[in-house]
């Protein structure tokens, strides 16, 4: 890989890191007037409209084998999105982004159990450090109303961990498929999958799809703006850059972009959403940062 490709990948990952950090904040705004499933439905409905030219471009090359390869990725992608927006109702934006720093740990574990990748003693120690930090967050969030604005609730944190698990498996799977599937086709299939799933979920919950669309035209400006931003910035741009980078560098290096996310989240979440720092949060954050960083550096 030449220098120019490295530079482009670094820039792309820096952008995804920042966008990943503001996504929970935009969702928090949208949750004031929309349910979690409505947000997913509107977000990826708009995103699918924006990428219609890509869909048309790929129609001529679609075949059953290709669809079969991207369906698992679409389901994992949908699980990550839906679990995240649901979990955000019960935890803080900062904690959400901290848990996503566990992605390199999960990727490493998946590689070990499914693909028999070797795991050094250093990486095992790094995993223990990471899990110590996340375990502290989980345990202290049990019935702890004092720190709810800092570390969230046990319910929300466990749901976010489910989202991180889906995202980690997605990273491993899509990396292995990246030589066979174009990044833009991954994006199109993922968006359509999560849109269809959210539409079915809303229908099953007896929530009017037409009513949800109508709400978009009667909502406040901050909510509409956040949904549009989620659709364009945090869906189309974010996932294109993510898939583009994933095809050119390892899943471990791509996951390192998550380090920017908690920082960008904290900058806005503390003054605008009343989220608070605490000793528990800082200790857990330090453990997760250090442990996942050591894993990434060793893999590199």
Secondary structure, DSSP 8 states (H G I E B T S, - for coil): --HHHHHHHHHHHHHHHHHHHHHHHHHHHHTTTS-HHHHHHHHHHHHHHHTHHHHHHHHTT--HHHHHHHHHHHHHHHHHHHHHHHHTTSS-HHHHHHHHTTHHHHHHHHHHHHH-----HHHHHHHHHHHHHHHHHHHHTTT-GGGHHHH--HHHHHHHHHHHHHHHHHHHHHHHHTTTS-HHHHHHHHHHHHHHHHHHHHHHTT--HHHHHHHHTTS-HHHHHHHHHHHIIIIIIHHHHHHHHHHHS-HHHHHGGGHHHHHHHHHHHHHHH-----HHHHHHHHHHHHHHHHHHHHH-
